[in-house]
Amino acid sequence: MYDGIIQDLIDEFGRLPGIGPKSAQRIAFHILQTQNFDVTRLAELLNDVREKVRFCEVCGNITEQEQCAICRDPRRDETLICVVEEPKDVVAIERTRQFRGLYHVLGGAISPIDGIGPDDLSIPKLMQRLSSGEVKEVILATDPNLEGEATAAYLSRLLTAIEVPVSRLASGLPVGGDLEFADEVTLGRAFEGRRKVE
């Protein structure tokens, strides 16, 4: 424990997700010890993010305008919607350069333990987007964990009922991984998702 404002700074950094007490302390001392660290610029950026960044009115991705760049892009395939949990998932998929459709960001995943149900996600907005009948496929790209699977199962039932074709991202073995280190669920999914070699 440090005195006064130093401990306050460490505590503030420690409140950020993924930053434990040691990392928070390292960041605080880096700022303190680095003479050319632009604290003013950091403060301005944090304020700008709070004031200017919002969620896209169409898909829920982050943007500085009413619609994100992906929703505004006329080259995107409007008949495909990829459903993800968070805006960071959009970035991950975009890096692959494999998907040219649109996205829908749920804002989380169903997690009864955390008190998050379907009504807490942007599912009604997704259903509204699908009501036009133009979408030919919805790709569920939720995380391959308990919450993501529950969310995908819920959405799959909902979308199948309104006769929208639904697919789920394949999951299985990572490139460069060893079979001996794969858990049973991952290995089982790899078998289920196998495809014919041509």
C-alpha positions in Angstrom: 0.0 0.0 0.0 1.2 3.4 -0.9 0.2 6.8 0.4 -2.5 9.0 -1.0 -2.7 9.8 -4.7 -0.3 7.0 -5.8 -2.5 4.4 -4.3 -5.6 6.0 -5.8 -4.0 5.8 -9.2 -3.0 2.1 -8.7 -6.5 1.4 -7.4 -8.1 3.1 -10.5 -6.0 1.1 -12.9 -6.8 -2.1 -11.0 -10.5 -1.5 -11.6 -9.9 -2.1 -15.4 -10.7 -5.6 -16.6 -7.7 -7.9 -17.0 -5.4 -5.6 -14.9 -4.5 -7.1 -11.5 -2.8 -5.3 -8.6 0.8 -5.9 -9.9 0.0 -4.7 -13.5 -1.8 -1.6 -12.0 1.3 -0.9 -9.9 3.6 -1.3 -13.0 1.4 1.1 -15.1 1.3 3.7 -12.4 5.1 3.6 -11.8 5.7 3.7 -15.6 3.7 6.9 -15.8 5.6 8.3 -12.8 9.1 7.4 -13.9 8.8 8.1 -17.7 9.6 11.8 -18.1 8.3 12.1 -21.6 5.0 10.2 -21.0 2.2 12.6 -22.2 -0.3 12.4 -19.3 -2.3 15.3 -20.8 -2.7 13.5 -24.1 -3.9 10.4 -22.3 -6.4 12.4 -20.3 -7.6 14.1 -23.5 -8.0 10.8 -25.3 -10.0 9.3 -22.3 -12.3 12.3 -22.4 -12.7 12.2 -26.2 -13.6 8.5 -26.0 -16.2 9.2 -23.4 -17.7 12.1 -25.4 -17.4 10.9 -29.0 -17.6 7.1 -29.1 -21.0 5.5 -29.2 -22.7 2.4 -30.4 -23.8 2.0 -34.0 -27.6 2.5 -34.3 -27.8 -0.4 -36.7 -25.5 -3.1 -35.5 -24.2 -2.0 -32.0 -20.5 -1.8 -33.0 -18.5 1.1 -31.7 -18.3 4.3 -33.9 -17.9 8.0 -33.7 -20.9 8.5 -36.1 -24.5 7.3 -36.0 -23.5 4.2 -38.1 -20.2 2.4 -38.1 -18.0 2.2 -41.2 -19.1 -1.4 -41.8 -22.8 -0.6 -41.9 -22.1 2.4 -44.1 -20.0 0.4 -46.6 -22.2 -0.3 -49.7 -19.9 -3.2 -50.8 -20.9 -5.3 -47.8 -23.3 -8.2 -48.4 -26.5 -7.2 -46.6 -28.0 -10.7 -46.9 -25.4 -12.1 -44.3 -25.4 -11.1 -40.6 -22.7 -12.3 -38.3 -23.9 -12.2 -34.6 -21.1 -11.5 -32.1 -21.0 -10.8 -28.4 -18.8 -7.7 -28.3 -17.4 -5.0 -30.6 -13.9 -6.6 -30.1 -15.2 -9.7 -31.8 -16.0 -7.7 -34.9 -12.4 -6.6 -35.1 -11.2 -10.2 -34.7 -13.4 -11.4 -37.6 -12.5 -8.4 -39.8 -8.8 -9.3 -39.4 -9.4 -12.6 -41.1 -10.7 -10.8 -44.3 -13.0 -13.8 -44.8 -16.4 -12.2 -44.0 -18.0 -9.5 -46.2 -21.4 -9.3 -44.6 -22.8 -7.2 -41.8 -22.6 -7.7 -38.0 -24.9 -7.6 -35.1 -23.3 -7.0 -31.7 -25.4 -8.4 -28.8 -23.6 -6.5 -26.0 -22.8 -9.7 -24.1 -24.0 -13.2 -23.6 -26.7 -15.0 -21.7 -25.4 -15.6 -18.2 -27.9 -16.4 -15.5 -25.1 -16.4 -12.8 -24.4 -12.8 -13.7 -28.0 -11.9 -14.0 -27.9 -11.4 -17.8 -30.9 -12.8 -19.7 -32.0 -12.5 -23.3 -33.8 -9.2 -22.5 -30.5 -7.6 -21.5 -29.0 -8.2 -25.0 -29.8 -6.5 -28.3 -31.9 -9.5 -29.5 -35.1 -7.5 -30.2 -33.0 -5.2 -32.5 -31.7 -8.3 -34.3 -35.2 -9.6 -34.8 -36.2 -6.2 -36.2 -33.3 -6.3 -38.7 -34.5 -9.7 -39.8 -38.1 -8.7 -40.3 -37.4 -7.3 -43.8 -36.8 -10.8 -45.1 -33.7 -9.8 -47.0 -31.2 -11.7 -44.8 -30.4 -15.1 -46.2 -28.2 -16.4 -43.4 -27.3 -15.5 -39.8 -23.9 -16.7 -38.6 -23.7 -17.2 -34.8 -20.2 -16.3 -33.7 -20.6 -16.3 -30.0 -17.7 -17.4 -27.8 -17.2 -21.2 -27.4 -17.8 -21.1 -23.7 -20.9 -21.9 -21.5 -22.4 -18.5 -21.9 -21.7 -18.2 -25.6 -23.1 -21.7 -26.3 -26.3 -20.9 -24.3 -26.7 -17.7 -26.3 -26.2 -19.5 -29.6 -28.7 -22.2 -28.6 -31.3 -19.6 -27.6 -30.8 -17.6 -30.9 -30.8 -20.7 -33.0 -34.3 -21.7 -31.6 -35.6 -18.2 -32.1 -34.3 -17.8 -35.6 -35.3 -21.3 -36.7 -38.9 -20.5 -35.6 -39.0 -17.6 -38.0 -37.4 -19.7 -40.7 -34.1 -17.7 -41.0 -31.2 -20.0 -42.0 -28.7 -20.2 -39.1 -25.1 -21.4 -39.0 -22.6 -21.5 -36.2 -18.8 -20.9 -36.6 -16.9 -24.2 -36.5 -14.7 -24.8 -33.6 -12.0 -27.3 -33.0 -8.3 -27.7 -33.0 -6.1 -24.6 -33.4 -3.4 -24.5 -36.1 -0.1 -25.5 -34.5 -1.8 -27.3 -31.6 -1.1 -30.8 -30.4 -3.9 -33.4 -30.1 -2.6 -34.6 -26.7 -3.3 -31.1 -25.2 -6.8 -30.8 -26.6 -9.7 -31.2 -24.2 -12.5 -33.6 -24.9 -15.0 -30.9 -26.0 -12.6 -29.3 -28.4 -11.6 -32.6 -29.9 -15.2 -33.7 -30.2 -16.1 -30.4 -32.0 -13.2 -31.0 -34.3 -14.7 -34.4 -35.3 -18.2 -32.9 -35.7 -16.9 -30.1 -37.9 -14.6 -32.2 -40.1 -14.9 -31.7 -43.8 -14.0 -33.8 -46.8 -10.5 -33.4 -48.2 -10.5 -32.5 -51.9 
